[in-house]
């Protein structure tokens, strides 16, 4: 089996619902020629609840899915290193956020380069199969993997479901294209501050979780944790 197929099969075997390879050569600041994006799905009932308010279950699941993603990308890292290539899994303990709430290389960037989806008006990755009802991670490598076809423009069209649902009107409604500044899509500080307040009111936990802008997305296809697209 070709190296790319072997890697993607491994990632899916470890629990990735979506996985793909992106050509990172054109991405500024990326020291690796290939990126591998993986996604796991949020259960349907959790997404449905988020249309009203975030829940403690969502908070706990958020952490659990991050740990699952860490295990998946670390397995991919180990596999590629065993084949003699450099690889670096972007696990939650390795990724650092700057004062502007940015990471050096977002998982979303790897995912769009891999063709898994596009950036929606909610500034989240939208996948054709599951919409934004996913959690993402990624790994980087110099292995000669076969890259997918990148997506560089939004497919949201005239839909404004997330924009209209935002409790603090933090979303501009602009259509994304590759290279667009994040600030053209969302007021990050307004969004962040609102999430703290909304989550605290709903659960007495003060953290930056809300979820309404992805729970209302029409691309959400009744996801469940054990259903592949």
N, C-alpha and C positions, 0 to 999 in steps of 0.2 A: 504494500500500500504506500502511495506517495506520502511524503513527510507532512504536507498540509492536511491531508485526509486523516492521517494518524493522529495528528495533534487535535483537530476538531472533534474527532471521535472520542478521544480521551476527555476533552472538556465537557462534551455532552454526557459522557458516562459518569462524570463527577457531578452532574446536576445542572449544567448550563442549558437553558431552554433555547437561547439564541447564541451563536458564536460566528465570528467572521474575522478575516484578515484584511488589514488596510495597508496601503503603500504610504509611508510616512515621510518620504523624501522631500515633499514640498512643505512640510510642517516646520515652521521656524522653531529652533531650539530643541528639536528632537534628535537625539544622538543615535537612534536606531532606525534602520530602513523599513522595518515592519512593526506594526502594532496589531495585537489580537484583542478584540472586544468580546466580552461575554455578558450575558444577561440572565437573571432569574426573574420569575414572575410573582407578582403579589396576588394573594387569593381574592376571589371575587367579592366575598362578603366584607373584606377589609376596605376594598376600593369603594364599595357601596356606602359603607359607614362614613367615609371621608367626604362624601357629598354634603353631609350635615356638619361634621366636626371631626377633628383628629381624635383618636382613641388611645388608651393605654396599650391595647393590643397592637396597634400600629407602631407605637414606640418600641415595644419589645420585639416585634417582628423585624423592624428596621435594623436593629442590632444583630439579630439572628441571621438575616439575609446577608448582611455585610460579612459575617464570619463564614458563611457558606461560600460567598464569592471569593474571599481570601483563600480558602482551601482550594477552590477551583483553579485560580490563576497561579497559585504556588505549585500545584500539580503540573500545570503547563510549563512553568519555569523549570522545574526539575527534569521534566521530559526533554526539553530542548537542550538543557545543559548536558544531559546524558548523551545526546547526539553530537556534542562537541561545539555547540553554539553559545553565544552570550544570550542571556535572557534576564529580564527584570520585571517581576510582578509588582504592579502598583497597588499593593495592599493598603488597608486603612492605616496601618501603623507606619507606613513608609511615605505616604502622601502628606505633604505639608501645605496648609493654607496660609496665604499671605494676609496682610492687613486689609487688602481689598477683597478678601474672601475668594481668591482665585487659587487654583493649583497650577503648577508649571505646565502640566499636560492633562487636560480634562479627559475622563473616560469618554465623554460625549464626542470629543474630537476624533478619538480612535474609532468610535462606533460609526460616525458618518463617513470616515475614510474607508471603513470596511463595508459600507453599504447596508448597514443594519437599519438605518433610518435617517431622519432629518431633525433639525431643531425646530420645535414648534413655537407658537406665539407665547407659550408658557416658559420658554427658554429651557425646555427639557427635550430629551430624545424621544421622538415619536416613531414607533415601529409599525409597519403595515399590519403585522399579525396581532399585536397586543397593545398598540398605542403606547402611552407613556407609563403603563401599569407594570413597571419593571424596576429592578435595581441593576446597576452596571458596575463592571470592573474591567481592567485591561492589563495586558502585559506587553512588554517591548522586547524585540529580539533582532539579531542580525541573521537569523536563519533564512534561507532562500524560499520563503513561503509564497504560495500563489495568492496574490491579493484580489479581493473582490472589486466591483465597480463602485467608486465612491458616489455618495449623494451630496450635491453641493447647493441644492435649492429646496426651499420649503414646498410641501405639498398640502399645506393647510388651506390654501385658497381663501375664500371669503369667510370661513368659519370664525366665529368670535366667542365660542362657548367658554373657553378659559379666561379670555379677557373680561367678559361680562361677569363671570363668577368670582373674580378676584375681590376679596372683601375690602381692599384698600386701593384698588385701581393702580396696581404697581406695573401692569403689563401695558405696553404701548400699542399692541396690535400689529406691529410691523412684521412683514414676511422675511424670514431669515434667508440669507445666502452665505456661502462660505467666505470667511474673512470679515464678516460683520462684527462690529463691537458689541459686546454683551449689553452695554448701556442703551443700545438702540432698541432692545427688546424688553428690558425690565429695569425698574429702579430697584437695585439690589438692596440698598439700605432700607427702603420702605418695606420691601418684601420681608427682609430678615426681622425687622422690629415687629412687624405684624405677626409673623409666625410665633415669636416668643410669647406674645400676649394671647394669641388664639389657643396655643397649646396649653398654656398655663390655666386659662379659664376652663378649658375642656377637661383637663386631666390633673391639674395641680403640679405638672412637671414643666419647668421653664426651659424649653429647648426649641430649636428652630425647625419645627415640623408643622405642616398644615395639610397640604395634599389636595385641596379642593380643585386647583387648576389642572391637575391631571385626572382626577376622579370623574370630571364632567366631560372629558375628551371623547368625541364620537368614535375615535379609533379604538377605544377600549372594547375588547371582544370577549366579555364574560370570562376573564382569566381564572384559572385554577392552578394550584401549585404543582399538579402532576400531569398537566395536559400540554403536550408539545404542539406548536403551531402546525 
